[in-house]
Amino acid sequence: MARYVTAGLAVLLIASTAVLFAMAPSFGIYAWGTVDYIGTVILLAFFLWLLWIQYQVRVEVRDEGIYIKNLIYAHSLEWGQIVGVDFGEGPWVRIDTTDGHVVSVMAIQSADGDYARREAVRLATLIDRKQSA
């Protein structure tokens, strides 16, 4: 759901900025100048960049393993590196690795309820199948 919300927010942000620009000359005592327009475009670009980062959060299944893209970090894990999948008490699914690290999977969030639980089970099942193949 986060991807849909992010895309919707981006469209809403662009539309709101367009409406703001259309109404800006009629604000009354304050007339917008070039600096105001440039500042607004820079602020819009910054917010769209943040939304793009959120939109890229995902899990990709590949032949050699899985690729996890979170907000800041990305992880590539081979099938043999994965010990298990846990939906613990945190907000995201976590993957335990053979080197003792825990990798959060922000693409599967507990806030999504039953859908998130099904996706966590699906990911765990896929990992089990790939490791036993």
C-alpha positions as CSV (number, residue, x, y, z in Angstrom):
1,M,0.0,0.0,0.0
2,A,2.9,2.4,0.6
3,R,3.6,2.6,-3.1
4,Y,0.0,3.6,-3.9
5,V,0.0,6.2,-1.1
6,T,3.3,7.6,-2.2
7,A,2.2,7.9,-5.8
8,G,-1.0,9.5,-4.7
9,L,0.8,12.0,-2.5
10,A,3.1,12.9,-5.4
11,V,0.2,13.6,-7.7
12,L,-1.6,15.6,-4.9
13,L,1.6,17.6,-4.2
14,I,2.1,18.5,-7.9
15,A,-1.6,19.4,-8.3
16,S,-1.6,21.5,-5.2
17,T,1.5,23.4,-6.4
18,A,-0.2,24.1,-9.7
19,V,-3.2,25.5,-8.0
20,L,-1.0,27.6,-5.7
21,F,0.8,29.0,-8.7
22,A,-2.5,29.8,-10.4
23,M,-3.8,31.6,-7.4
24,A,-0.5,33.3,-6.3
25,P,-1.1,36.5,-8.2
26,S,-4.4,37.1,-6.4
27,F,-3.1,36.8,-2.8
28,G,-3.8,40.5,-2.2
29,I,-1.2,42.5,-0.3
30,Y,1.7,40.2,-1.1
31,A,2.7,39.7,-4.7
32,W,4.7,36.6,-5.5
33,G,8.1,37.3,-7.0
34,T,10.6,35.1,-8.8
35,V,12.2,34.0,-5.5
36,D,8.9,32.8,-4.2
37,Y,8.3,30.6,-7.3
38,I,11.8,29.3,-7.3
39,G,11.6,28.5,-3.6
40,T,8.3,26.7,-4.0
41,V,9.7,24.6,-6.9
42,I,12.8,23.7,-4.9
43,L,10.6,22.7,-2.0
44,L,8.3,20.6,-4.3
45,A,11.4,18.9,-5.8
46,F,12.6,18.1,-2.3
47,F,9.3,16.5,-1.2
48,L,9.0,14.6,-4.5
49,W,12.6,13.3,-3.9
50,L,11.5,12.0,-0.5
51,L,8.4,10.4,-1.9
52,W,10.6,8.8,-4.6
53,I,12.8,7.3,-2.0
54,Q,9.8,5.8,-0.2
55,Y,8.3,4.6,-3.5
56,Q,11.5,2.6,-4.2
57,V,11.1,0.4,-1.1
58,R,10.7,-3.2,-2.3
59,V,11.8,-6.8,-2.2
60,E,12.9,-8.4,-5.5
61,V,13.3,-12.2,-5.9
62,R,16.2,-13.1,-8.1
63,D,17.7,-16.4,-9.2
64,E,20.7,-16.0,-6.9
65,G,18.8,-14.6,-3.9
66,I,16.7,-11.6,-2.9
67,Y,17.3,-7.9,-3.2
68,I,15.9,-5.7,-0.4
69,K,15.6,-1.9,-1.0
70,N,14.8,0.0,2.2
71,L,14.7,3.8,2.6
72,I,18.4,4.3,2.9
73,Y,20.2,0.9,2.5
74,A,19.9,-1.9,0.0
75,H,20.9,-5.5,0.6
76,S,21.5,-8.4,-1.7
77,L,21.3,-11.7,0.0
78,E,22.0,-15.1,-1.5
79,W,19.7,-17.9,-0.7
80,G,22.4,-19.6,1.4
81,Q,22.8,-16.5,3.6
82,I,19.2,-16.5,4.8
83,V,18.4,-18.3,8.0
84,G,14.8,-17.3,8.5
85,V,12.0,-14.8,8.3
86,D,10.5,-13.2,11.4
87,F,7.6,-10.9,11.8
88,G,8.5,-10.2,15.4
89,E,7.1,-7.3,17.3
90,G,8.6,-4.6,15.1
91,P,6.9,-2.8,12.3
92,W,8.6,-4.8,9.5
93,V,9.5,-8.3,8.5
94,R,13.0,-9.2,9.5
95,I,15.4,-11.6,7.8
96,D,18.0,-13.4,9.9
97,T,21.3,-14.1,8.1
98,T,24.0,-16.6,8.6
99,D,26.5,-13.9,9.8
100,G,24.2,-12.9,12.6
101,H,22.8,-9.8,11.1
102,V,19.1,-9.0,10.9
103,V,17.9,-7.2,7.8
104,S,14.6,-5.3,8.0
105,V,12.3,-5.6,5.0
106,M,10.4,-2.3,5.0
107,A,8.4,-3.4,2.0
108,I,6.3,-5.7,4.2
109,Q,4.9,-3.6,7.1
110,S,2.8,-4.9,9.9
111,A,0.4,-1.9,9.5
112,D,-0.9,-3.7,6.4
113,G,-2.5,-6.3,8.6
114,D,-3.5,-9.6,7.0
115,Y,-2.0,-8.7,3.7
116,A,1.4,-8.2,5.4
117,R,1.1,-11.6,7.2
118,R,0.3,-13.3,3.9
119,E,3.3,-11.7,2.2
120,A,5.6,-12.6,5.1
121,V,4.4,-16.3,4.9
122,R,4.8,-16.1,1.1
123,L,8.4,-14.8,1.4
124,A,9.3,-17.5,4.0
125,T,7.8,-20.2,1.8
126,L,9.8,-19.0,-1.2
127,I,13.0,-18.9,0.8
128,D,12.4,-22.5,2.1
129,R,11.7,-23.7,-1.5
130,K,14.8,-22.0,-2.9
131,Q,17.1,-23.3,-0.1
132,S,15.9,-26.9,-0.5
133,A,16.2,-26.8,-4.3
